[in-house]
Amino acid sequence: MMTLFPTDIRHQEFSTTMFGYSKKEVKEFLEQLANELEDYQRRQEKELQRREQMQVEVQQEAFQASSAVEELKRREELISRTLVFAEKTKADIIANARKEAENIIHEAELKATRAIQEAKQYLAVLEQQYIQLKEEKRQFLMQFRSELNTFKERIEKDPLLAKEREPLLDADFKQIKEEISPTRKPTVEDNKN
């Protein structure tokens, strides 16, 4: 069977018979049939174009979806690698922080030990100085007491403090004063004495 086109229908010629169909009606029918076939073909072409367009759109959407899926996979892989890197970095930071804390604690312990030793040494020096100062003070006080006692004894033996001797001292002084007095001229005997 051969494919018919609207132009084939329009130009179709039939042989004539004696009692055949009316040529005008056949022509009108064929024209109507050709028009409907043309409309049908146009609709089919439009449908085909629409389907092709839809297929292109579907392919584009499938490509975009595939690209989006690939992009999502790439992002997921990037996120996964980032998380692994972040976990490793976190572990490294924690390990470094622990080491740093241990070093700080160790250094602080060493400094504290040194400070305690220095304080003990300084305290020992202060204790020695304290003991020495106490001993020096004791010696000073004993010597001072001894000297005070000596002074006290001397003061107690001083003739001015003895009331009964004071008039004798006054008399001796008066006599010395009179002997030296300017009203009297020194004699040869004074010079001999």
C-alpha positions in Angstrom: 0.0 0.0 0.0 1.4 3.4 -0.9 1.4 6.4 1.4 -1.1 9.1 0.5 -0.4 12.8 0.7 -3.1 15.6 0.4 -1.8 16.5 -3.1 -2.2 12.9 -4.2 -5.8 13.0 -3.1 -6.4 16.3 -4.8 -5.0 15.2 -8.1 -6.5 11.8 -8.1 -8.4 11.1 -11.3 -11.0 8.4 -11.6 -12.2 6.7 -14.8 -15.7 7.5 -15.8 -18.5 5.1 -16.3 -21.9 5.6 -17.4 -23.6 5.6 -14.2 -20.7 6.7 -12.1 -20.5 9.2 -9.3 -20.9 12.9 -9.7 -17.5 14.3 -10.4 -18.3 17.5 -8.5 -19.3 15.6 -5.3 -16.2 13.3 -5.6 -14.0 16.3 -6.1 -15.6 18.1 -3.1 -15.2 14.9 -1.0 -11.6 14.4 -2.1 -10.9 18.1 -1.3 -12.4 17.7 2.1 -10.5 14.5 2.7 -7.3 16.1 1.5 -7.9 19.1 3.9 -8.5 16.8 6.8 -5.5 14.7 5.9 -3.4 17.9 5.7 -4.8 18.9 9.1 -4.0 15.5 10.5 -0.5 15.5 9.1 0.1 19.0 10.5 -1.2 17.8 13.9 1.0 14.8 13.6 4.0 17.0 12.6 3.3 19.3 15.5 2.9 16.4 17.8 6.1 14.9 16.5 7.8 18.3 16.9 6.3 18.6 20.4 7.5 15.1 21.2 10.9 15.9 19.8 11.0 19.1 21.8 9.8 17.3 24.9 12.5 14.6 24.2 15.1 17.3 23.9 13.8 19.0 27.0 13.7 15.6 28.8 17.3 14.9 27.6 18.3 18.4 28.7 16.6 17.9 32.1 18.2 14.4 32.3 21.5 16.0 31.4 20.9 18.7 34.0 19.8 16.1 36.5 22.8 14.0 35.7 25.0 17.1 36.0 23.2 18.0 39.3 23.7 14.4 40.5 27.4 14.5 39.5 27.7 17.9 41.2 26.0 16.5 44.3 28.3 13.5 44.2 31.3 15.8 43.8 30.0 18.0 46.7 29.3 14.9 48.8 32.8 13.6 48.1 34.2 17.1 48.9 32.2 17.3 52.1 33.4 13.8 53.0 37.0 14.7 52.4 36.5 17.9 54.3 35.0 16.1 57.2 37.9 13.6 57.2 40.4 16.5 57.0 38.5 18.3 59.8 38.6 15.2 62.0 42.3 14.7 61.4 42.9 18.4 62.0 40.8 18.2 65.2 42.8 15.2 66.3 46.1 17.0 65.5 45.0 20.1 67.4 43.9 18.1 70.4 47.2 16.1 70.4 49.2 19.4 70.0 47.1 21.0 72.8 47.8 18.1 75.1 51.5 18.2 74.3 51.5 21.9 74.9 49.6 21.5 78.2 52.0 18.8 79.3 55.0 21.0 78.4 53.5 23.9 80.3 52.7 21.8 83.3 56.2 20.2 83.2 57.8 23.7 82.9 55.6 25.0 85.7 56.6 22.1 87.9 60.2 22.7 87.2 59.8 26.4 88.0 57.9 25.6 91.1 60.6 23.2 92.3 63.3 25.7 91.5 61.3 28.5 93.3 60.8 26.2 96.4 64.5 25.3 96.4 65.5 29.0 96.2 63.0 29.9 98.9 64.4 27.1 101.1 68.0 28.3 100.5 67.0 31.9 101.2 65.2 30.8 104.3 68.3 28.9 105.5 70.4 32.0 104.9 67.8 34.1 106.8 67.8 31.6 109.6 71.7 31.7 109.8 71.5 35.5 109.8 68.8 35.5 112.5 70.9 33.1 114.7 74.0 35.2 114.2 72.1 38.4 115.0 70.7 36.8 118.1 74.1 35.8 119.2 75.6 39.2 118.4 72.7 40.9 120.4 73.3 38.5 123.3 77.0 39.3 123.3 76.4 43.0 123.0 73.8 42.9 125.9 76.2 40.9 128.1 79.1 43.2 127.3 76.9 46.3 127.8 75.6 44.9 131.1 79.2 44.2 132.2 80.2 47.8 131.2 77.1 49.2 132.9 78.0 47.2 136.1 81.5 48.6 135.9 80.2 52.1 135.4 77.7 51.6 138.2 80.5 50.5 140.5 82.6 53.5 139.5 79.7 55.8 140.0 78.9 54.3 143.4 82.6 54.7 144.4 82.7 58.3 143.1 83.4 60.6 146.1 80.6 63.0 145.0 78.0 60.5 145.8 79.3 59.9 149.3 77.7 62.7 151.4 80.3 62.5 154.1 83.1 63.0 151.7 81.6 66.0 149.9 82.6 68.6 152.5 86.1 67.2 152.5 86.2 67.6 148.7 84.8 71.1 148.9 87.5 72.0 151.5 90.2 70.5 149.3 89.0 72.6 146.3 88.8 75.7 148.4 92.3 75.2 149.6 93.6 74.7 146.0 91.8 77.8 145.0 93.3 79.8 147.7 96.7 78.6 146.9 96.4 79.7 143.4 94.6 82.9 144.1 96.1 86.1 142.4 96.2 88.2 145.6 99.1 86.2 146.9 102.3 86.1 145.1 104.0 82.9 144.7 106.9 82.4 147.0 110.1 80.4 146.5 108.7 77.7 148.7 105.7 77.4 146.4 107.9 76.9 143.5 109.8 74.2 145.3 106.7 72.3 146.0 
